[in-house]
Amino acid sequence: MNQVIASPGADDPALAFLAGGGEAARMIHARDWTDHPLGPPADWPAALKVALGLVLNSPESMILAWGGIDDMVFFFNDTYFPLLGPRLPWAMGAPFQQVWADAWEQARPICEAAFRGETQRFVDLPWRLATDRGMADTWWSFSYSRFLDEGGRTAGLFIFTNETTERVLADAALRESQAELRRFNAELEARVEQRTAERDKMWNISPDLMVVLSSDGLYQRVNPAWTDILGYTSDEMIGRYATELAHPDDLADTERALTTAQGGTLPVFENRIRHRDGGYRWISWVAAPGPDSIFAVGRHVTDAKEAEAALAHAEDQLRQAQKMEAVGQLTGGLAHDFNNLLAGISGNLELIALRLKQGRLGDLDRYVAAAQGASQRAASLTHRLLAFSRRQTLAPRPTDVNRLVSDMEELIRRTAGPAVAVAVRPAPDPWTVLVDPPQLENALLNLCINARDAMPDGGAVTLETVNASVGADAAARRGMPPGDYLALTVLDTGTGMTADVIAKAFDPFFTTKPLGEGTGLGLSMIYGFARQSGGAVHIRSQPGQGTGVTIYLPRHRGSPDEITPAADTAPDRAKAGETVLVVDDEPTVRTLVAEVLADLGYATLEAADGAGGLAVLRSDVRVDLLVTDVGLPGGMNGRQLASAARGLRPDLKVLFITGYAEMALSGEGRPVEGMSILTKPFPVDVLAARVRAMIAG
């Protein structure tokens, strides 16, 4: 918390005149007056104190000059600060002549007149001064007036002053602009007169439309090109209103263009004019006013407009082709990775079957572990793809990102290796965010691995958190709403990226690493995770100057959750009679879940769709927990089944199992009471522990 400094004079009656005087009063209070002719402020004359109290508390820019013409002491208020420039640190209490030495020759006669009682006010007086903008030509409006002490003697001067430089310069610019406009109009009229003869000569041979309109917009004269381009004779055009032939969709714009032409020169304007045959032609107009008429020239641009439309269509086709190329890149990379993983799973399963036939059981654990490893990598790949597409299942909770980074620091140091120095710069009092902590940990670790790989010869990685209030302009550049964010940044001193690489960095399967050393899904996963969490990701980098990647997460108004380590114990067995209903349209998953639960002593019931599950729930059979897939066939998905089940059995607990993330349980991502979610694929021990925990409450 910032320390509140009491206003000078708050506790000392002798210094009461300083109360409310702001920074200027504190400067007076802080100055050493020991050797000053005025002595300490407490002993100053009453007239000086009263005058200073008025000056210090005035909202106007104001000076108090105390004393005679040759020994005036300079005082000023807070509003006067910008005028002092480099003088500000020492001017308070200094001699007037010293403060304004560069202007004293001009100021002295004014001060002398004021001392004689000749109050003066100056408007827009030029003065060359050293201000907070440096030496500059400036203009000022100010007044000098004397004030008297108790004995009626002149004690000094009040000086009100306001800088008018900006207005003076603006007025001068306006006058110059107006003069330039007058010169331009005069030159234009001369050119119009000079070219009248040339225009008459060109009138009959010009391929462009030419027209003279009256000042109120009626056709007075048209050239022969009107017949060639639009089919009208001169007699058919004379007397028509300028907008009469305009296309209905262009009518309002044509009226505005006519108004512009009536008031001055009309820049290029395009509209459609009806041909005598009923069709329309595109015309590009320019116009200039004369003394009592408007002269306009129109070029036929229908062919160019049609070519422009054809180009736009071609660009749309190109963008569509680029989208399809991106889809092809995504599906190609996905198929490649999944085929490799499926080969590892199916190959190890075949080896298990072969060894069982051969009676060779010694290698089974190795094949099982290899198949499980490949399946886990496949699950990780789908999670990354879902993160990129913002479809992953998240379990957000109020999180202290500083604490999360601190808990990961040792892991990051080990991952980075001895050649990389890791530094952490946490924000003081960081804002809480609502985020899925494991997913944020995964994103942070991915960024640190990328940073390490960008520094093959070693370097430094800095992890930084900052409270950031993002304004509208910055938010628009980053593609996120303005507001308060916690910014988590990973900075490295590595090779950096070019602008082209940054533009593609979030594309799935895009990687700059050698073949086989990166999937190209790391940054795309981080991007999708941040967007799904309501934030954004921003990269700043230059070749040879390192890279900074910042994850912006929206501020959450609340305290972070406490982190409670999960107990590493085997799940308890079922109590007698406890029954679980399993609903899943995939028989292998349904059988797997049922067998795992049966091994723990649960009675299990199975259904392949929502209707079958609802039939069981409508019966009198005991059901302690409903385990259901989200994506079910037959017109009733898992969420609808759970809702119907709660209608029949209000206290029924529901565990959703899903391989897809289109799964909102309640506001802010928190599950409804008595409901939970488990993402496929999952280890069977995790399933067993979750079932036991939910039934036990």
Order of alpha helices (4+ residues) and beta strands (2+ residues): alpha-alpha-beta-beta-alpha-alpha-alpha-alpha-beta-beta-beta-alpha-beta-beta-alpha-alpha-alpha-beta-beta-beta-alpha-alpha-beta-alpha-beta-beta-alpha-beta-alpha-beta-alpha-alpha-beta-beta-beta-alpha-beta-alpha-beta-alpha-beta-beta-alpha
